[in-house]
Amino acid sequence: MAAYYTYLISSLPGLNIFSRPPFSLKDFFAKCKNLIPENDFEILYAAVDQESYSLGGHSSSSLKQWADFEVTLRNELVRARASRKKIDPSKFLRLPDSPQAQIVHVAMAAYRSVSILESEKILDQARWNFLDGLILGHYFDFEYLLVYGLKLKILERWDKIQSADKELLLNTVV
């Protein structure tokens, strides 16, 4: 039987894409540390803290689906970049490689975008939408916490991007 974390999840504020995160990942982990079992906490911490393509070995079905989605998205970006450079993409692809029409479309839209920032927005919007699909039917269980942490990671990344000193970055590059 799945464990339910009604109190913890009901105390978490809602998340909206490209808005400021209500708190940091560090604070999220602190909230979860004493309210969920140690085993679940370790899985949650590893899933949110690591790169997505290295998550395939966990037992959570949502986590496996997320890792497969992320690998597929990155593989499509590899294919797009390799075709432009006229090289064989097969040595850069990761398994499982299961191309899907909507992921191919997202990858091509991001690749064709003139702005790097706009490309990242397209990719993160697709990630967010996929995560929304993962939590359908999950309201107070571990899967919800897992998706919440992954979404918070996306928000934290965008908060760093939006608060970066653009003039300093430009001067560093130039």
GROMACS elastic network, one bead per residue, 0.5 to 0.9 nm:
[ bonds ]
;  ai    aj funct       b0    kb
    2   141     6  0.69092   500
    2   142     6  0.78909   500
    3    36     6  0.89205   500
    3   140     6  0.84261   500
    3   141     6  0.59927   500
    3   142     6  0.69831   500
    4     7     6  0.88310   500
    4   139     6  0.86341   500
    4   140     6  0.52565   500
    4   142     6  0.69985   500
    5     8     6  0.55139   500
    5     9     6  0.60427   500
    5    10     6  0.83550   500
    5    35     6  0.78001   500
    5    36     6  0.73383   500
    5   140     6  0.53428   500
    5   141     6  0.57833   500
    5   142     6  0.73553   500
    5   145     6  0.86088   500
    6     9     6  0.54553   500
    6    10     6  0.59049   500
    6    11     6  0.85026   500
    6   139     6  0.83373   500
    6   140     6  0.51516   500
    6   141     6  0.76849   500
    7    10     6  0.53400   500
    7    11     6  0.62486   500
    7    35     6  0.88585   500
    7   140     6  0.84762   500
    8    11     6  0.53179   500
    8    12     6  0.67192   500
    8    31     6  0.78056   500
    8    32     6  0.74160   500
    8    35     6  0.70469   500
    8    36     6  0.87035   500
    8   140     6  0.83971   500
    8   145     6  0.89993   500
    9    12     6  0.53025   500
    9    13     6  0.85836   500
    9   139     6  0.80927   500
    9   140     6  0.60298   500
    9   141     6  0.82546   500
    9   144     6  0.80006   500
    9   145     6  0.71304   500
   10    13     6  0.78920   500
   10   140     6  0.78239   500
   12    15     6  0.89973   500
   12    28     6  0.89688   500
   12   148     6  0.89936   500
   13    22     6  0.71023   500
   14    22     6  0.84904   500
   15    19     6  0.76635   500
   15    20     6  0.86797   500
   15    21     6  0.72328   500
   15    22     6  0.78244   500
   15   148     6  0.80593   500
   15   151     6  0.75484   500
   15   152     6  0.74955   500
   15   155     6  0.83390   500
   16    19     6  0.56725   500
   16    20     6  0.82671   500
   16    21     6  0.84466   500
   16   151     6  0.88376   500
   16   155     6  0.83038   500
   17    20     6  0.85573   500
   17   124     6  0.86328   500
   17   125     6  0.74462   500
   17   128     6  0.72282   500
   17   151     6  0.81449   500
   17   154     6  0.81695   500
   17   155     6  0.67913   500
   18    21     6  0.86297   500
   18   121     6  0.85349   500
   18   125     6  0.88254   500
   18   154     6  0.82865   500
   18   155     6  0.61333   500
   18   158     6  0.64275   500
   18   159     6  0.79069   500
   19    22     6  0.88473   500
   19   155     6  0.67382   500
   19   158     6  0.81233   500
   19   159     6  0.77934   500
   20    23     6  0.85319   500
   20   155     6  0.64738   500
   20   156     6  0.75106   500
   20   158     6  0.79683   500
   20   159     6  0.60129   500
   21    24     6  0.68008   500
   21   152     6  0.65255   500
   21   153     6  0.88151   500
   21   155     6  0.55265   500
   21   156     6  0.60777   500
   21   158     6  0.89760   500
   21   159     6  0.72995   500
   22   152     6  0.86487   500
   23    26     6  0.81557   500
   23    27     6  0.61773   500
   23    28     6  0.70004   500
   23   152     6  0.84162   500
   23   156     6  0.86656   500
   24    27     6  0.51660   500
   24    28     6  0.63070   500
   24    29     6  0.87236   500
   24   152     6  0.76832   500
   24   153     6  0.84591   500
   24   156     6  0.69100   500
   25    29     6  0.61338   500
   25    30     6  0.85082   500
   25    48     6  0.85886   500
   25    49     6  0.88061   500
   25   149     6  0.72889   500
   25   152     6  0.67264   500
   25   153     6  0.67519   500
   25   156     6  0.76245   500
   26    29     6  0.52097   500
   26    30     6  0.62585   500
   26    31     6  0.87650   500
   27    31     6  0.62065   500
   27    32     6  0.86835   500
   28    31     6  0.51321   500
   28    32     6  0.63273   500
   28    33     6  0.85987   500
   28   149     6  0.75270   500
   28   152     6  0.86276   500
   29    32     6  0.50786   500
   29    33     6  0.58474   500
   29    41     6  0.80893   500
   29    44     6  0.85382   500
   29    45     6  0.71941   500
   29   149     6  0.86305   500
   30    33     6  0.52024   500
   30    34     6  0.76180   500
   31    34     6  0.70000   500
   31    35     6  0.71884   500
   32    35     6  0.52410   500
   32    36     6  0.59793   500
   32    41     6  0.70093   500
   32   145     6  0.88790   500
   33    36     6  0.63396   500
   33    37     6  0.80158   500
   33    38     6  0.74932   500
   33    41     6  0.63493   500
   34    37     6  0.76450   500
   34    38     6  0.82409   500
   34    41     6  0.88852   500
   35    41     6  0.89908   500
   36    39     6  0.83460   500
   36    40     6  0.65017   500
   36    41     6  0.63336   500
   36   142     6  0.88207   500
   37    40     6  0.53904   500
   37    41     6  0.62108   500
   37    42     6  0.87665   500
   38    42     6  0.61645   500
   38    43     6  0.87091   500
   39    42     6  0.52326   500
   39    43     6  0.64275   500
   39    44     6  0.86851   500
   40    43     6  0.51662   500
   40    44     6  0.60743   500
   40    45     6  0.85161   500
   40   142     6  0.75151   500
   41    45     6  0.59578   500
   41    46     6  0.84402   500
   42    45     6  0.51168   500
   42    46     6  0.60169   500
   42    47     6  0.84235   500
   43    46     6  0.51913   500
   43    47     6  0.59687   500
   43    48     6  0.85694   500
   43    58     6  0.75799   500
   43    60     6  0.88609   500
   43   146     6  0.86888   500
   44    47     6  0.51695   500
   44    48     6  0.61453   500
   44    49     6  0.82515   500
   44   142     6  0.85284   500
   44   145     6  0.77703   500
   44   146     6  0.58730   500
   44   149     6  0.76403   500
   45    48     6  0.54361   500
   45    49     6  0.56951   500
   45    50     6  0.81937   500
   45   146     6  0.89301   500
   45   149     6  0.86222   500
   46    49     6  0.52171   500
   46    50     6  0.57526   500
   46    55     6  0.81079   500
   47    50     6  0.57561   500
   47    51     6  0.78290   500
   47    52     6  0.72303   500
   47    54     6  0.87562   500
   47    55     6  0.64098   500
   47    58     6  0.88352   500
   47    63     6  0.75024   500
   47   146     6  0.76215   500
   47   149     6  0.85344   500
   47   150     6  0.78749   500
   48    51     6  0.78764   500
   48    52     6  0.80611   500
   48   146     6  0.75840   500
   48   147     6  0.88930   500
   48   149     6  0.60057   500
   48   150     6  0.55288   500
   48   152     6  0.88510   500
   48   153     6  0.69393   500
   49    52     6  0.88564   500
   49   150     6  0.88323   500
   49   153     6  0.83384   500
   50    53     6  0.85150   500
   50    54     6  0.72217   500
   50    55     6  0.76977   500
   51    54     6  0.59620   500
   51    55     6  0.74787   500
   52    55     6  0.56485   500
   52    56     6  0.83620   500
   52    66     6  0.75454   500
   52    67     6  0.54482   500
   52    68     6  0.87470   500
   52    70     6  0.63691   500
   52    71     6  0.76979   500
   53    56     6  0.70706   500
   53    66     6  0.88855   500
   53    67     6  0.54703   500
   53    68     6  0.75931   500
   53    70     6  0.64259   500
   53    71     6  0.56259   500
   53    74     6  0.89508   500
   53    94     6  0.84084   500
   54    57     6  0.79135   500
   54    67     6  0.74049   500
   55    58     6  0.65060   500
   55    63     6  0.71029   500
   55    64     6  0.70362   500
   55    66     6  0.85170   500
   55    67     6  0.58213   500
   55    68     6  0.89528   500
   56    59     6  0.84935   500
   56    63     6  0.73707   500
   56    64     6  0.53807   500
   56    65     6  0.85575   500
   56    66     6  0.87598   500
   56    67     6  0.58797   500
   56    68     6  0.75249   500
   57    60     6  0.89699   500
   57    64     6  0.75844   500
   58    61     6  0.81636   500
   58    63     6  0.70060   500
   58    64     6  0.69080   500
   59    62     6  0.88423   500
   59    63     6  0.76854   500
   59    64     6  0.74613   500
   60    63     6  0.51587   500
   60    64     6  0.63053   500
   60    65     6  0.86957   500
   60   142     6  0.89035   500
   60   143     6  0.75702   500
   61    64     6  0.50923   500
   61    65     6  0.61550   500
   61    66     6  0.85301   500
   61   143     6  0.84535   500
   62    65     6  0.50702   500
   62    66     6  0.60302   500
   62    67     6  0.85647   500
   62   131     6  0.87775   500
   62   134     6  0.62126   500
   62   135     6  0.81532   500
   62   143     6  0.64519   500
   62   146     6  0.81852   500
   62   147     6  0.81404   500
   63    66     6  0.50040   500
   63    67     6  0.61283   500
   63    68     6  0.85610   500
   63   143     6  0.81011   500
   63   146     6  0.77418   500
   63   147     6  0.85140   500
   64    67     6  0.51313   500
   64    68     6  0.61415   500
   64    69     6  0.85621   500
   65    68     6  0.50824   500
   65    69     6  0.60791   500
   65    70     6  0.85877   500
   65   134     6  0.81416   500
   66    69     6  0.50822   500
   66    70     6  0.61380   500
   66    71     6  0.85855   500
   66   127     6  0.87671   500
   66   130     6  0.79349   500
   66   131     6  0.75140   500
   66   134     6  0.81787   500
   67    70     6  0.51506   500
   67    71     6  0.61125   500
   67    72     6  0.85017   500
   68    71     6  0.51770   500
   68    72     6  0.60385   500
   68    73     6  0.85329   500
   68    95     6  0.83927   500
   68    96     6  0.65445   500
   68    97     6  0.80595   500
   68    98     6  0.82121   500
   69    72     6  0.51211   500
   69    73     6  0.60857   500
   69    74     6  0.85979   500
   69    98     6  0.88620   500
   69   103     6  0.82541   500
   69   127     6  0.83392   500
   69   130     6  0.81110   500
   70    73     6  0.50970   500
   70    74     6  0.61523   500
   70    75     6  0.84917   500
   70   127     6  0.79065   500
   71    74     6  0.51585   500
   71    75     6  0.60035   500
   71    76     6  0.86169   500
   71    93     6  0.85622   500
   71    94     6  0.66325   500
   71    95     6  0.72639   500
   71    96     6  0.71074   500
   71    97     6  0.72744   500
   71    98     6  0.89128   500
   72    75     6  0.50036   500
   72    76     6  0.62420   500
   72    77     6  0.87261   500
   72    93     6  0.89785   500
   72    94     6  0.81985   500
   72    95     6  0.83138   500
   72    96     6  0.73610   500
   72    97     6  0.58381   500
   72    98     6  0.62259   500
   72    99     6  0.61795   500
   72   100     6  0.79447   500
   72   103     6  0.73654   500
   72   104     6  0.87378   500
   73    76     6  0.52195   500
   73    77     6  0.64426   500
   73    78     6  0.87633   500
   73    99     6  0.82611   500
   73   103     6  0.59394   500
   73   104     6  0.74406   500
   73   106     6  0.81171   500
   73   107     6  0.65320   500
   73   123     6  0.84779   500
   74    77     6  0.50377   500
   74    78     6  0.62307   500
   74    79     6  0.87136   500
   74    93     6  0.82606   500
   74    94     6  0.85314   500
   74   107     6  0.80574   500
   75    79     6  0.62471   500
   75    80     6  0.87016   500
   75    89     6  0.86265   500
   75    92     6  0.79270   500
   75    93     6  0.55094   500
   75    94     6  0.67812   500
   75    95     6  0.88498   500
   75    97     6  0.71795   500
   75    99     6  0.82446   500
   76    79     6  0.50094   500
   76    80     6  0.62527   500
   76    81     6  0.86592   500
   76    93     6  0.87598   500
   76    99     6  0.73931   500
   76   103     6  0.74208   500
   76   104     6  0.59865   500
   76   106     6  0.89390   500
   76   107     6  0.59319   500
   76   108     6  0.78887   500
   77    80     6  0.51095   500
   77    81     6  0.61815   500
   77    82     6  0.84469   500
   77   104     6  0.83653   500
   77   107     6  0.55705   500
   77   108     6  0.74025   500
   77   110     6  0.84824   500
   77   111     6  0.70816   500
   78    81     6  0.52143   500
   78    82     6  0.58928   500
   78    83     6  0.84706   500
   78    89     6  0.64177   500
   78    92     6  0.70293   500
   78    93     6  0.70679   500
   79    82     6  0.50994   500
   79    83     6  0.60646   500
   79    84     6  0.86772   500
   79    88     6  0.83838   500
   79    89     6  0.56622   500
   79    90     6  0.84137   500
   79    92     6  0.88422   500
   79    93     6  0.82858   500
   80    83     6  0.53584   500
   80    84     6  0.65417   500
   80    85     6  0.89448   500
   80    89     6  0.88075   500
   80   107     6  0.77437   500
   80   108     6  0.68809   500
   80   111     6  0.70743   500
   81    84     6  0.52603   500
   81    85     6  0.64134   500
   81    86     6  0.85125   500
   81    87     6  0.87974   500
   81    89     6  0.84216   500
   81   111     6  0.78477   500
   82    85     6  0.50748   500
   82    86     6  0.57501   500
   82    87     6  0.51771   500
   82    88     6  0.63824   500
   82    89     6  0.54833   500
   83    87     6  0.63275   500
   83    88     6  0.76625   500
   83    89     6  0.77602   500
   84    87     6  0.79404   500
   85    88     6  0.89639   500
   86    89     6  0.89592   500
   88    91     6  0.70871   500
   88    92     6  0.84268   500
   89    92     6  0.54783   500
   89    93     6  0.64676   500
   90    93     6  0.53529   500
   90    94     6  0.86105   500
   91    94     6  0.84777   500
   93    96     6  0.88960   500
   93    97     6  0.74669   500
   94    97     6  0.65300   500
   95    98     6  0.82862   500
   99   102     6  0.88297   500
   99   103     6  0.71040   500
   99   104     6  0.68815   500
  100   103     6  0.53753   500
  100   104     6  0.61574   500
  100   105     6  0.86680   500
  101   104     6  0.51449   500
  101   105     6  0.62092   500
  101   106     6  0.87455   500
  102   105     6  0.50416   500
  102   106     6  0.62399   500
  102   107     6  0.86440   500
  103   106     6  0.50608   500
  103   107     6  0.60778   500
  103   108     6  0.85055   500
  103   126     6  0.82099   500
  104   107     6  0.51817   500
  104   108     6  0.61182   500
  104   109     6  0.85550   500
  105   108     6  0.52385   500
  105   109     6  0.61155   500
  105   110     6  0.86144   500
  106   109     6  0.51094   500
  106   110     6  0.61437   500
  106   111     6  0.84893   500
  106   122     6  0.70252   500
  106   123     6  0.68315   500
  106   126     6  0.70557   500
  107   110     6  0.51716   500
  107   111     6  0.59989   500
  107   112     6  0.85406   500
  107   119     6  0.88517   500
  107   122     6  0.84271   500
  107   123     6  0.72398   500
  108   112     6  0.59724   500
  108   113     6  0.84841   500
  109   112     6  0.52731   500
  109   113     6  0.61927   500
  109   119     6  0.75386   500
  109   122     6  0.74499   500
  109   123     6  0.88523   500
  110   113     6  0.52858   500
  110   114     6  0.87310   500
  110   115     6  0.89884   500
  110   116     6  0.83890   500
  110   118     6  0.74161   500
  110   120     6  0.70490   500
  110   121     6  0.82438   500
  110   122     6  0.57947   500
  110   123     6  0.64987   500
  111   114     6  0.82352   500
  111   116     6  0.88091   500
  111   119     6  0.66121   500
  112   115     6  0.88696   500
  112   119     6  0.79811   500
  113   116     6  0.71592   500
  113   117     6  0.89758   500
  113   118     6  0.66359   500
  113   119     6  0.56596   500
  113   122     6  0.89786   500
  114   117     6  0.89115   500
  114   118     6  0.76613   500
  114   119     6  0.77901   500
  115   118     6  0.51110   500
  115   119     6  0.62417   500
  115   120     6  0.87400   500
  116   119     6  0.50157   500
  116   120     6  0.63138   500
  116   121     6  0.86802   500
  117   120     6  0.51702   500
  117   121     6  0.62806   500
  117   122     6  0.87641   500
  118   122     6  0.62511   500
  118   123     6  0.87125   500
  119   122     6  0.51575   500
  119   123     6  0.63478   500
  119   124     6  0.86766   500
  120   123     6  0.50873   500
  120   124     6  0.60302   500
  120   125     6  0.83898   500
  121   124     6  0.51423   500
  121   125     6  0.58859   500
  121   126     6  0.85029   500
  122   125     6  0.51892   500
  122   126     6  0.63294   500
  122   127     6  0.87349   500
  123   126     6  0.51905   500
  123   127     6  0.62813   500
  123   128     6  0.86872   500
  124   128     6  0.60051   500
  124   129     6  0.84923   500
  124   154     6  0.71877   500
  125   128     6  0.50182   500
  125   129     6  0.61278   500
  125   130     6  0.85608   500
  126   129     6  0.51182   500
  126   130     6  0.61504   500
  126   131     6  0.86227   500
  127   130     6  0.51250   500
  127   131     6  0.62203   500
  127   132     6  0.86577   500
  127   151     6  0.86592   500
  127   154     6  0.87326   500
  128   131     6  0.50870   500
  128   132     6  0.62002   500
  128   133     6  0.87391   500
  128   150     6  0.88639   500
  128   151     6  0.67253   500
  128   154     6  0.81090   500
  129   132     6  0.50051   500
  129   133     6  0.64063   500
  129   134     6  0.88227   500
  130   133     6  0.51036   500
  130   134     6  0.64112   500
  131   135     6  0.66729   500
  131   147     6  0.61399   500
  131   148     6  0.86579   500
  131   150     6  0.80550   500
  131   151     6  0.75062   500
  132   135     6  0.56405   500
  132   136     6  0.69360   500
  132   147     6  0.79778   500
  133   136     6  0.56133   500
  134   137     6  0.84646   500
  134   138     6  0.81874   500
  134   143     6  0.81539   500
  134   144     6  0.84820   500
  134   147     6  0.75367   500
  135   139     6  0.73533   500
  135   143     6  0.67948   500
  135   144     6  0.58281   500
  135   147     6  0.69566   500
  136   139     6  0.79087   500
  136   144     6  0.89769   500
  138   141     6  0.61417   500
  138   142     6  0.82921   500
  138   143     6  0.64922   500
  138   144     6  0.57267   500
  139   142     6  0.89238   500
  139   143     6  0.83665   500
  139   144     6  0.60916   500
  140   143     6  0.81871   500
  140   144     6  0.63480   500
  140   145     6  0.78563   500
  141   144     6  0.55655   500
  141   145     6  0.68132   500
  141   146     6  0.89763   500
  142   145     6  0.50553   500
  142   146     6  0.61465   500
  142   147     6  0.87074   500
  143   146     6  0.50270   500
  143   147     6  0.62734   500
  143   148     6  0.85273   500
  144   147     6  0.52268   500
  144   148     6  0.60228   500
  144   149     6  0.86075   500
  145   149     6  0.61603   500
  145   150     6  0.86776   500
  146   149     6  0.52494   500
  146   150     6  0.63847   500
  146   151     6  0.87307   500
  147   150     6  0.50489   500
  147   151     6  0.60940   500
  147   152     6  0.84594   500
  148   151     6  0.51521   500
  148   152     6  0.60669   500
  148   153     6  0.86050   500
  149   153     6  0.61995   500
  149   154     6  0.88141   500
  150   153     6  0.50279   500
  150   154     6  0.65301   500
  150   155     6  0.88567   500
  151   154     6  0.50925   500
  151   155     6  0.63448   500
  151   156     6  0.86451   500
  152   156     6  0.60515   500
  152   157     6  0.85533   500
  153   156     6  0.50971   500
  153   157     6  0.62333   500
  153   158     6  0.87728   500
  154   157     6  0.51734   500
  154   158     6  0.64091   500
  154   159     6  0.86937   500
  155   158     6  0.51404   500
  155   159     6  0.60947   500
  155   160     6  0.86904   500
  156   160     6  0.63524   500
  156   161     6  0.87282   500
  157   160     6  0.52415   500
  157   161     6  0.63755   500
  157   162     6  0.87962   500
  158   162     6  0.60285   500
  158   163     6  0.84088   500
  159   162     6  0.52102   500
  159   163     6  0.60291   500
  159   164     6  0.84625   500
  160   163     6  0.52459   500
  160   164     6  0.59674   500
  161   164     6  0.53916   500
  161   165     6  0.89029   500
  162   165     6  0.85386   500
  162   166     6  0.89389   500
  163   166     6  0.84803   500
  164   167     6  0.88424   500
  164   168     6  0.85495   500
  164   169     6  0.79930   500
  165   168     6  0.54723   500
  165   169     6  0.63792   500
  165   170     6  0.87858   500
  166   169     6  0.50645   500
  166   170     6  0.60982   500
  166   171     6  0.86005   500
  167   170     6  0.50979   500
  167   171     6  0.61753   500
  167   172     6  0.85593   500
  168   171     6  0.51291   500
  168   172     6  0.61074   500
  168   173     6  0.86665   500
  169   172     6  0.50425   500
  169   173     6  0.62314   500
  169   174     6  0.85951   500
  170   173     6  0.51922   500
  170   174     6  0.60630   500
  171   174     6  0.51247   500
